[in-house]
């Protein structure tokens, strides 16, 4: 007995087609290419003391203009890269009249040729108030400052709640 179907065979009745559930067609979102993160600037300068050409790759996001360093012989200790964040000011009364002072400004820095080895790595400096800095913070040091300020912020929130209660109480007595 042969398992082949003769060429003259014609099935009787309706052909059974397999059921395929309808797959809703949804528009495919166009692929949006994310802009590539800008690469750090690489440049070189002449070491003022040795005459040697030294190369520098900036910290990503460095906002300093290094054109003077490139154009003139420079002491390697004077080379640094820095990124900034938005400054905030508060009216501080230092001498009887409130003045706007920068508070809690933050920069990320690298001094690639520093004599202090830790400064050759990215680190943070915090300007607590105009020209009063905590410098050279590594991640652990920055976390310590953050936690210290968070505790002070919690204390300020408690003082705020107490002030609201005290004012309500004071007004109630009038």
BELWOFEN-V957729 format. One record per backbone hydrogen bond with DSSP energy under -0.5 kcal/mol. CO is the residue of the C=O (numbers start at 1). NH is the residue of the N-H. E is the energy in kcal/mol with one decimal. If there is no record, write none. Layout:
co & nh & e
CO & NH & E
CO & NH & E
This chain:
co & nh & e
6 & 9 & -2.1
15 & 17 & -0.6
18 & 20 & -0.6
19 & 21 & -0.5
22 & 24 & -0.7
24 & 26 & -0.7
27 & 29 & -0.6
30 & 32 & -0.6
31 & 33 & -0.7
41 & 58 & -3.3
43 & 56 & -3.3
45 & 47 & -0.5
45 & 54 & -2.9
46 & 74 & -2.6
47 & 51 & -2.8
52 & 47 & -3.3
52 & 54 & -0.5
54 & 45 & -2.2
56 & 43 & -2.6
56 & 58 & -0.5
59 & 62 & -2.3
64 & 66 & -0.8
66 & 70 & -2.2
67 & 71 & -2.2
68 & 72 & -1.7
74 & 48 & -2.3
75 & 78 & -2.5
76 & 79 & -1.7
78 & 80 & -0.5
81 & 110 & -1.8
82 & 63 & -2.9
83 & 108 & -1.7
88 & 103 & -2.6
90 & 92 & -0.8
90 & 101 & -2.3
92 & 94 & -1.0
92 & 99 & -2.4
97 & 94 & -0.6
99 & 92 & -3.5
99 & 101 & -0.5
101 & 90 & -2.0
102 & 130 & -1.3
103 & 88 & -0.5
105 & 127 & -3.0
106 & 85 & -0.8
107 & 125 & -2.4
108 & 83 & -2.3
109 & 123 & -2.1
110 & 81 & -2.7
110 & 112 & -0.6
111 & 114 & -2.1
115 & 117 & -0.9
116 & 119 & -1.5
117 & 120 & -1.7
118 & 121 & -1.1
119 & 111 & -2.8
123 & 109 & -3.3
124 & 137 & -2.9
125 & 107 & -2.3
125 & 127 & -0.5
126 & 128 & -1.1
126 & 134 & -2.5
127 & 105 & -1.8
128 & 104 & -1.2
129 & 132 & -2.7
131 & 133 & -0.5
132 & 128 & -1.9
132 & 129 & -1.0
133 & 135 & -0.5
134 & 126 & -2.9
137 & 124 & -2.3
138 & 142 & -2.8
139 & 143 & -2.2
140 & 144 & -2.0
141 & 145 & -2.0
142 & 146 & -2.7
143 & 147 & -2.7
144 & 148 & -2.3
145 & 149 & -2.8
146 & 150 & -2.5
147 & 151 & -2.1
148 & 152 & -1.9
149 & 153 & -2.5
150 & 154 & -2.5
151 & 155 & -2.1
152 & 156 & -2.3
153 & 157 & -2.3
154 & 158 & -2.1
155 & 159 & -2.4
156 & 160 & -2.2
157 & 161 & -2.2
158 & 162 & -2.5
159 & 163 & -2.5
160 & 164 & -2.3
161 & 165 & -2.2
162 & 166 & -2.9
163 & 167 & -2.6
164 & 168 & -2.2
165 & 169 & -2.6
166 & 170 & -2.7
167 & 171 & -2.8
168 & 172 & -1.9
169 & 173 & -1.0
170 & 173 & -0.7
170 & 174 & -0.6
171 & 174 & -0.8
